[in-house]
Amino acid sequence: MVRISIAVVALAVLLAPRLHAQDTTVYEPGNGVSLPQVVKQVKAEYTSEAMRQMIEGTVGLDVVVKADGAVGDVKVTQSLDAVYGLDEQAIKAMKQWEFKPGQKDGKPVAVRVAVVMNFTLR
């Protein structure tokens, strides 16, 4: 009985990296990979200091939309304001977005997309 348990654990340890590697593939749109579709969009909020400084413009984001439609990794590709918090506000808002995931061969997959968030004072 002990040998069987050890063999099962050893098999699970050997297979786990292979299964995990399949789950972490992030596709680029095109070549049979569809774009995710926005289901819920959350607008980024101004920080009070950024408003006082009258900062306007865009933050560019590199976003991974996971196979379940949730937002995964988010990185700033075009900074607007790293000092008064607008870059962080864009990331915070982006992580609340929800998507219908992109697909490859009829199955949901993680897809990397570019998103631009605009900050405009009225």
N, C-alpha and C positions, 0 to 999 in steps of 0.2 A: 504494500500500500504506500509506503514511503517513496519507493522508486517511481511509482506512477505519478505521485504529486510533484516530485522533482522534475520529471519529464514534462508534465503539463506546464509547470512554471517556466522551464527552460524554453519550451516552444512558444509560450506567450511572450517571453522576453525577446526571442528572435524575430517574431512577427510584428511586435509593437512598432519598431522603427519603420518598417515597410508600410504599415497601415497609416502611421502618422505622416509619413512623407506624402502619401496620396492626398491627405486632407489639407495640406499646406500649399498646394499648387495654386498660384494666382495667375490668371490669364489676362491677356491684353484683349480689348475688343477687336473684332474682325476675324477673318479666317474661320468662320463657323462659330464664333463666340459672340453672343448678343450682349448689348449694353443693359445694365440694370435700369429699371424704371423707378423714379421717385414715387413713393407712396405717402410719405410724411416728411415735410420740410420744416426745419426750425430756423428762424432768422437769428443771426448773431446780434448780440446786444452791445451797445457802446459802453465803455467804461466812462465814469464821470470825468476822469482826467483826460481821456482822449477827446471827449466833447469840449472840455475847456481849451484844449490845444487846437480845436477845429480840424482834426485829422479826417480826411476823406480819401477814399481810394479802394483798391481791391486787394484781397488776400487770395493767392493761388494755393490750392491744396492738392496733394496726391493722396487719393483715398482708395482703400481696399474695401469693396463691398463683398461681404462673405456670402457663402452659398445659402445661408438662411435669411439673407436680406439685411442683416445688421451691418453696421459700419465697424470695420476692424482698424487697421493701422491708418493713421492720418499724419501726413507730414506737410509742412509749409514749404512750398516751392517758390512763392513770391511773397515776401514779407511786406506788410504795410507799416506795422508798428509793433516792434518787440519791446518797446519801453513802457508804453501805457496800456498794454494788454489786449490790443485788438487781434493780434495773431492768435493768442490763447482763446479769445472769445470765439473766433472763427472755428477753431478746433473743437471747443466745447459744444457749439451749436451743431457742427457736422456729426459729432458722435451720437446725436439724438435723431438724426435722419433715419428713415426706414425705406427700404427698397423692395421691389419685386426683383429677385436676383437675376443676374445674367445667366444664360444657358449655353451649354455646349453639348451637342448630340442629344438634345431634349432633356438634359439633366442640369439642375442648378449648380453653378460653380462660382468660386470667388473671382471677381474681376476688378482690375485696377482702373480707376477713372480719374480724370482731372475735374476739379470743381473750383469755380471762382466765386468768392463771396464779396459783395459790394458793401461798403460803408459810406453812407451819404447822410449829411446833416440837412435838415429841412428848415 
